[in-house]
Amino acid sequence: VHLQTGQCGNQIGAAFWQTISGEHGLDSNGVYNGTSELQLERMSVYFNEASGNN
């Protein structure tokens, strides 16, 4: 569970997800552009791919 509260919380949360995405080789659309298998190894710790038309 990840909870962000208020402007400061939202700014810190956005920076957190931007950092985590970059470390795992994901661009802003969630597309993998990395260069290392290590980036994919622990992807499921923070990310879960979902399907649907939402």
N, CA, C and O atoms as CSV, one atom per row, in Angstrom:
chain,resi,resn,atom,element,x,y,z
A,1,VAL,N,N,0.847,-1.163,0.000
A,1,VAL,CA,C,0.000,0.000,0.000
A,1,VAL,C,C,0.895,1.228,0.000
A,1,VAL,O,O,1.867,1.319,0.750
A,2,HIS,N,N,0.544,2.154,-0.849
A,2,HIS,CA,C,1.301,3.405,-0.958
A,2,HIS,C,C,0.318,4.544,-0.776
A,2,HIS,O,O,-0.667,4.627,-1.510
A,3,LEU,N,N,0.561,5.424,0.188
A,3,LEU,CA,C,-0.345,6.525,0.489
A,3,LEU,C,C,0.422,7.842,0.434
A,3,LEU,O,O,1.482,7.982,1.042
A,4,GLN,N,N,-0.128,8.801,-0.301
A,4,GLN,CA,C,0.448,10.140,-0.400
A,4,GLN,C,C,-0.606,11.127,0.086
A,4,GLN,O,O,-1.762,11.059,-0.332
A,5,THR,N,N,-0.211,12.047,0.968
A,5,THR,CA,C,-1.163,13.001,1.515
A,5,THR,C,C,-0.626,14.420,1.367
A,5,THR,O,O,0.525,14.697,1.703
A,6,GLY,N,N,-1.464,15.305,0.865
A,6,GLY,CA,C,-1.103,16.705,0.731
A,6,GLY,C,C,-0.122,16.961,-0.394
A,6,GLY,O,O,0.356,16.032,-1.045
A,7,GLN,N,N,0.172,18.224,-0.612
A,7,GLN,CA,C,1.069,18.617,-1.701
A,7,GLN,C,C,2.463,18.035,-1.506
A,7,GLN,O,O,3.047,17.504,-2.450
A,8,CYS,N,N,2.994,18.125,-0.315
A,8,CYS,CA,C,4.334,17.606,-0.046
A,8,CYS,C,C,4.373,16.096,-0.264
A,8,CYS,O,O,5.303,15.581,-0.885
A,9,GLY,N,N,3.377,15.391,0.240
A,9,GLY,CA,C,3.310,13.941,0.059
A,9,GLY,C,C,3.230,13.553,-1.402
A,9,GLY,O,O,3.870,12.594,-1.834
A,10,ASN,N,N,2.441,14.300,-2.168
A,10,ASN,CA,C,2.323,14.019,-3.602
A,10,ASN,C,C,3.630,14.282,-4.338
A,10,ASN,O,O,4.000,13.530,-5.240
A,11,GLN,N,N,4.326,15.343,-3.957
A,11,GLN,CA,C,5.604,15.644,-4.610
A,11,GLN,C,C,6.656,14.586,-4.281
A,11,GLN,O,O,7.410,14.164,-5.157
A,12,ILE,N,N,6.705,14.164,-3.033
A,12,ILE,CA,C,7.652,13.117,-2.636
A,12,ILE,C,C,7.287,11.798,-3.308
A,12,ILE,O,O,8.164,11.077,-3.783
A,13,GLY,N,N,5.990,11.481,-3.349
A,13,GLY,CA,C,5.539,10.255,-3.999
A,13,GLY,C,C,5.858,10.231,-5.479
A,13,GLY,O,O,6.284,9.205,-6.008
A,14,ALA,N,N,5.656,11.353,-6.153
A,14,ALA,CA,C,5.959,11.435,-7.586
A,14,ALA,C,C,7.452,11.248,-7.826
A,14,ALA,O,O,7.848,10.558,-8.766
A,15,ALA,N,N,8.276,11.854,-6.989
A,15,ALA,CA,C,9.730,11.698,-7.123
A,15,ALA,C,C,10.146,10.252,-6.858
A,15,ALA,O,O,11.029,9.724,-7.534
A,16,PHE,N,N,9.516,9.618,-5.883
A,16,PHE,CA,C,9.801,8.216,-5.578
A,16,PHE,C,C,9.529,7.333,-6.785
A,16,PHE,O,O,10.383,6.540,-7.183
A,17,TRP,N,N,8.326,7.467,-7.379
A,17,TRP,CA,C,7.973,6.615,-8.519
A,17,TRP,C,C,8.823,6.921,-9.744
A,17,TRP,O,O,9.129,6.019,-10.523
A,18,GLN,N,N,9.201,8.161,-9.922
A,18,GLN,CA,C,10.083,8.522,-11.036
A,18,GLN,C,C,11.449,7.859,-10.857
A,18,GLN,O,O,12.022,7.346,-11.818
A,19,THR,N,N,11.961,7.869,-9.644
A,19,THR,CA,C,13.248,7.238,-9.358
A,19,THR,C,C,13.181,5.730,-9.543
A,19,THR,O,O,14.054,5.143,-10.183
A,20,ILE,N,N,12.156,5.102,-8.991
A,20,ILE,CA,C,12.005,3.648,-9.105
A,20,ILE,C,C,11.843,3.244,-10.567
A,20,ILE,O,O,12.435,2.258,-11.006
A,21,SER,N,N,11.054,3.991,-11.315
A,21,SER,CA,C,10.871,3.687,-12.741
A,21,SER,C,C,12.195,3.770,-13.487
A,21,SER,O,O,12.515,2.896,-14.292
A,22,GLY,N,N,12.958,4.813,-13.221
A,22,GLY,CA,C,14.253,4.974,-13.874
A,22,GLY,C,C,15.224,3.859,-13.526
A,22,GLY,O,O,15.963,3.380,-14.386
A,23,GLU,N,N,15.223,3.445,-12.262
A,23,GLU,CA,C,16.116,2.367,-11.838
A,23,GLU,C,C,15.781,1.049,-12.532
A,23,GLU,O,O,16.657,0.209,-12.743
A,24,HIS,N,N,14.509,0.875,-12.883
A,24,HIS,CA,C,14.085,-0.361,-13.536
A,24,HIS,C,C,14.015,-0.229,-15.057
A,24,HIS,O,O,13.570,-1.155,-15.735
A,25,GLY,N,N,14.446,0.904,-15.596
A,25,GLY,CA,C,14.511,1.087,-17.043
A,25,GLY,C,C,13.174,1.350,-17.702
A,25,GLY,O,O,13.000,1.047,-18.882
A,26,LEU,N,N,12.221,1.909,-16.963
A,26,LEU,CA,C,10.906,2.215,-17.522
A,26,LEU,C,C,10.817,3.687,-17.890
A,26,LEU,O,O,11.313,4.548,-17.164
A,27,ASP,N,N,10.181,3.973,-19.024
A,27,ASP,CA,C,9.954,5.368,-19.383
A,27,ASP,C,C,8.656,5.846,-18.736
A,27,ASP,O,O,8.029,5.093,-17.992
A,28,SER,N,N,8.247,7.074,-19.005
A,28,SER,CA,C,7.063,7.649,-18.357
A,28,SER,C,C,5.763,6.966,-18.753
A,28,SER,O,O,4.744,7.149,-18.087
A,29,ASN,N,N,5.780,6.177,-19.831
A,29,ASN,CA,C,4.593,5.423,-20.249
A,29,ASN,C,C,4.607,3.991,-19.735
A,29,ASN,O,O,3.700,3.215,-20.034
A,30,GLY,N,N,5.627,3.636,-18.967
A,30,GLY,CA,C,5.728,2.286,-18.431
A,30,GLY,C,C,6.326,1.279,-19.388
A,30,GLY,O,O,6.210,0.072,-19.173
A,31,VAL,N,N,6.966,1.759,-20.445
A,31,VAL,CA,C,7.592,0.882,-21.433
A,31,VAL,C,C,9.043,0.637,-21.025
A,31,VAL,O,O,9.775,1.573,-20.701
A,32,TYR,N,N,9.448,-0.637,-21.046
A,32,TYR,CA,C,10.816,-0.989,-20.667
A,32,TYR,C,C,11.792,-0.578,-21.762
A,32,TYR,O,O,11.662,-0.996,-22.912
A,33,ASN,N,N,12.764,0.240,-21.395
A,33,ASN,CA,C,13.823,0.686,-22.299
A,33,ASN,C,C,15.192,0.434,-21.684
A,33,ASN,O,O,16.183,1.041,-22.090
A,34,GLY,N,N,15.245,-0.453,-20.712
A,34,GLY,CA,C,16.488,-0.710,-20.002
A,34,GLY,C,C,17.486,-1.493,-20.825
A,34,GLY,O,O,17.208,-1.918,-21.946
A,35,THR,N,N,18.651,-1.671,-20.239
A,35,THR,CA,C,19.741,-2.353,-20.931
A,35,THR,C,C,20.288,-3.532,-20.146
A,35,THR,O,O,21.243,-4.172,-20.586
A,36,SER,N,N,19.703,-3.832,-18.996
A,36,SER,CA,C,20.257,-4.861,-18.126
A,36,SER,C,C,19.171,-5.823,-17.653
A,36,SER,O,O,18.058,-5.410,-17.329
A,37,GLU,N,N,19.505,-7.097,-17.619
A,37,GLU,CA,C,18.583,-8.100,-17.084
A,37,GLU,C,C,18.319,-7.861,-15.598
A,37,GLU,O,O,17.261,-8.229,-15.087
A,38,LEU,N,N,19.275,-7.249,-14.908
A,38,LEU,CA,C,19.093,-6.960,-13.489
A,38,LEU,C,C,17.920,-6.010,-13.253
A,38,LEU,O,O,17.268,-6.080,-12.211
A,39,GLN,N,N,17.649,-5.131,-14.205
A,39,GLN,CA,C,16.527,-4.204,-14.070
A,39,GLN,C,C,15.203,-4.957,-14.080
A,39,GLN,O,O,14.248,-4.544,-13.421
A,40,LEU,N,N,15.141,-6.046,-14.814
A,40,LEU,CA,C,13.907,-6.828,-14.914
A,40,LEU,C,C,13.742,-7.812,-13.761
A,40,LEU,O,O,12.631,-8.249,-13.460
A,41,GLU,N,N,14.846,-8.154,-13.126
A,41,GLU,CA,C,14.847,-9.215,-12.129
A,41,GLU,C,C,13.873,-8.968,-10.982
A,41,GLU,O,O,13.159,-9.882,-10.573
A,42,ARG,N,N,13.837,-7.769,-10.470
A,42,ARG,CA,C,12.973,-7.450,-9.324
A,42,ARG,C,C,11.848,-6.483,-9.677
A,42,ARG,O,O,11.357,-5.749,-8.819
A,43,MET,N,N,11.450,-6.486,-10.928
A,43,MET,CA,C,10.384,-5.590,-11.389
A,43,MET,C,C,9.101,-5.792,-10.579
A,43,MET,O,O,8.395,-4.826,-10.289
A,44,SER,N,N,8.797,-7.027,-10.216
A,44,SER,CA,C,7.536,-7.324,-9.528
A,44,SER,C,C,7.489,-6.809,-8.096
A,44,SER,O,O,6.431,-6.846,-7.467
A,45,VAL,N,N,8.613,-6.328,-7.565
A,45,VAL,CA,C,8.602,-5.773,-6.213
A,45,VAL,C,C,7.730,-4.519,-6.161
A,45,VAL,O,O,6.991,-4.317,-5.198
A,46,TYR,N,N,7.813,-3.683,-7.188
A,46,TYR,CA,C,7.066,-2.424,-7.210
A,46,TYR,C,C,5.977,-2.368,-8.269
A,46,TYR,O,O,5.058,-1.556,-8.163
A,47,PHE,N,N,6.062,-3.221,-9.294
A,47,PHE,CA,C,5.157,-3.100,-10.430
A,47,PHE,C,C,4.418,-4.403,-10.693
A,47,PHE,O,O,4.966,-5.492,-10.524
A,48,ASN,N,N,3.166,-4.272,-11.109
A,48,ASN,CA,C,2.340,-5.400,-11.481
A,48,ASN,C,C,1.572,-5.008,-12.733
A,48,ASN,O,O,0.808,-4.043,-12.718
A,49,GLU,N,N,1.769,-5.749,-13.811
A,49,GLU,CA,C,1.096,-5.424,-15.064
A,49,GLU,C,C,-0.356,-5.880,-14.997
A,49,GLU,O,O,-0.642,-7.023,-14.641
A,50,ALA,N,N,-1.251,-4.991,-15.337
A,50,ALA,CA,C,-2.681,-5.295,-15.329
A,50,ALA,C,C,-3.229,-5.166,-16.739
A,50,ALA,O,O,-2.694,-4.423,-17.562
A,51,SER,N,N,-4.284,-5.884,-17.001
A,51,SER,CA,C,-4.930,-5.770,-18.304
A,51,SER,C,C,-6.327,-5.208,-18.108
A,51,SER,O,O,-6.889,-5.283,-17.015
A,52,GLY,N,N,-6.872,-4.656,-19.150
A,52,GLY,CA,C,-8.205,-4.081,-19.072
A,52,GLY,C,C,-8.298,-2.823,-19.902
A,52,GLY,O,O,-7.300,-2.344,-20.440
A,53,ASN,N,N,-9.485,-2.299,-20.002
A,53,ASN,CA,C,-9.743,-1.102,-20.803
A,53,ASN,C,C,-10.132,0.065,-19.918
A,53,ASN,O,O,-11.044,0.818,-20.259
A,54,ASN,N,N,-9.466,0.228,-18.799
A,54,ASN,CA,C,-9.817,1.307,-17.875
A,54,ASN,C,C,-9.073,2.551,-18.191
A,54,ASN,O,O,-9.246,3.563,-17.512
